[in-house]
Amino acid sequence: MQNIGSTILRVVLGIIFAVHGFQKFQGGISYTADFFDSIGIPGFMAYIVAIIELVGGIALILGLATRIFGALLTITMIVAIFTAKLSIGFIGADGLAGYELDLALGAIALYFTLAGASSLSLDAQLFGKE
């Protein structure tokens, strides 16, 4: 059962990140780049974050390079919290989202960084590891 639960969690996390990455491109990456510039992050980083979220999300769905993408997504969430969300608070204020979702997504991504994928993954099938 733990194997199934871990797989479900990994796939759902992958879907969330893939959709967020896709949305950054779909909605116009320039808007994300402008937002990054407004909070002191170079705008070109928007492309890197969107690619990490999109490709990393797809990789998590498949269970491919799970530890690597788990680490990249964990770092992405930590940076998001400290650069864009921390001053708003845990729950948020004035209609702005807090960092509770970023913290949860980062913690789940960290789990996969440390634990890897389950046997129900491409990592296990291709490389014989979980």
C-alpha positions as CSV (number, residue, x, y, z in Angstrom):
1,M,0.0,0.0,0.0
2,Q,2.9,2.4,0.8
3,N,4.1,1.9,-2.8
4,I,0.7,2.8,-4.2
5,G,0.3,5.8,-1.9
6,S,3.8,7.1,-2.8
7,T,3.0,6.7,-6.5
8,I,-0.3,8.6,-6.2
9,L,1.4,11.4,-4.3
10,R,4.2,11.6,-6.9
11,V,1.8,11.7,-9.8
12,V,-0.4,14.3,-8.3
13,L,2.6,16.5,-7.4
14,G,3.8,16.1,-11.0
15,I,0.5,17.1,-12.4
16,I,0.4,20.2,-10.2
17,F,3.9,21.3,-11.2
18,A,3.4,20.4,-14.9
19,V,0.2,22.5,-15.1
20,H,1.9,25.4,-13.3
21,G,4.8,25.3,-15.7
22,F,2.6,25.0,-18.7
23,Q,0.5,27.9,-17.5
24,K,3.5,30.2,-17.3
25,F,4.1,29.6,-21.0
26,Q,0.4,29.6,-21.9
27,G,-0.3,32.9,-20.1
28,G,2.7,34.6,-21.6
29,I,6.0,34.0,-20.0
30,S,6.8,37.7,-20.3
31,Y,4.2,38.4,-17.5
32,T,6.1,36.0,-15.2
33,A,9.4,37.6,-16.2
34,D,8.0,41.0,-15.4
35,F,6.8,39.8,-12.0
36,F,10.3,38.3,-11.3
37,D,11.9,41.6,-12.2
38,S,9.5,43.5,-9.9
39,I,10.7,41.4,-6.9
40,G,14.3,41.6,-7.7
41,I,14.8,38.3,-9.6
42,P,16.2,38.5,-13.1
43,G,13.4,38.1,-15.6
44,F,15.2,35.3,-17.5
45,M,14.8,33.1,-14.4
46,A,11.1,32.9,-15.3
47,Y,12.0,30.7,-18.2
48,I,14.2,28.4,-16.1
49,V,11.5,28.1,-13.4
50,A,8.8,27.4,-16.0
51,I,10.9,24.7,-17.7
52,I,11.8,23.1,-14.3
53,E,8.1,23.0,-13.3
54,L,6.9,21.7,-16.7
55,V,9.7,19.1,-17.4
56,G,10.0,18.3,-13.7
57,G,6.3,17.7,-13.4
58,I,6.2,15.4,-16.4
59,A,9.3,13.6,-15.0
60,L,7.6,13.1,-11.6
61,I,4.5,11.7,-13.3
62,L,6.6,9.2,-15.1
63,G,8.9,8.6,-12.1
64,L,12.0,9.5,-14.1
65,A,15.0,11.3,-12.5
66,T,12.7,11.6,-9.5
67,R,15.4,12.6,-7.0
68,I,16.9,15.2,-9.3
69,F,13.6,16.9,-10.2
70,G,12.5,16.6,-6.6
71,A,15.5,18.6,-5.6
72,L,15.1,21.2,-8.3
73,L,11.4,21.6,-7.4
74,T,12.2,21.8,-3.7
75,I,14.7,24.6,-4.4
76,T,12.1,26.4,-6.6
77,M,9.6,26.4,-3.7
78,I,12.2,27.6,-1.2
79,V,13.1,30.5,-3.4
80,A,9.4,31.3,-4.1
81,I,8.7,31.4,-0.3
82,F,11.6,33.6,0.5
83,T,11.4,36.0,-2.4
84,A,7.7,36.3,-3.1
85,K,5.6,34.9,-0.3
86,L,7.2,35.2,3.2
87,S,6.3,38.8,3.7
88,I,2.6,38.0,2.9
89,G,2.5,35.4,5.7
90,F,1.6,31.8,6.0
91,I,-2.1,32.1,5.2
92,G,-1.8,35.3,3.1
93,A,-3.3,38.8,3.4
94,D,-5.2,41.3,1.3
95,G,-6.3,38.8,-1.2
96,L,-2.7,37.5,-1.8
97,A,-1.9,33.9,-1.4
98,G,0.4,33.0,1.5
99,Y,3.2,30.4,1.4
100,E,1.3,27.4,2.9
101,L,0.8,25.8,-0.5
102,D,4.5,26.4,-1.5
103,L,5.6,24.9,1.7
104,A,3.5,21.8,1.3
105,L,4.6,21.3,-2.4
106,G,8.2,21.9,-1.3
107,A,8.0,19.4,1.5
108,I,6.5,16.8,-0.8
109,A,9.2,17.4,-3.4
110,L,11.8,17.1,-0.7
111,Y,10.3,13.7,0.3
112,F,10.9,12.5,-3.3
113,T,14.4,14.0,-3.3
114,L,15.2,11.9,-0.2
115,A,13.1,8.7,-0.9
116,G,13.2,8.6,-4.7
117,A,10.3,7.1,-6.7
118,S,8.6,3.8,-5.8
119,S,8.9,0.6,-7.8
120,L,6.0,1.9,-9.9
121,S,8.3,4.3,-11.8
122,L,10.5,4.5,-14.8
123,D,13.5,5.0,-12.4
124,A,12.8,1.5,-11.1
125,Q,12.1,0.0,-14.5
126,L,15.1,1.5,-16.3
127,F,17.7,1.6,-13.5
128,G,16.5,-0.9,-11.0
129,K,16.2,1.6,-8.2
130,E,13.4,3.3,-6.4
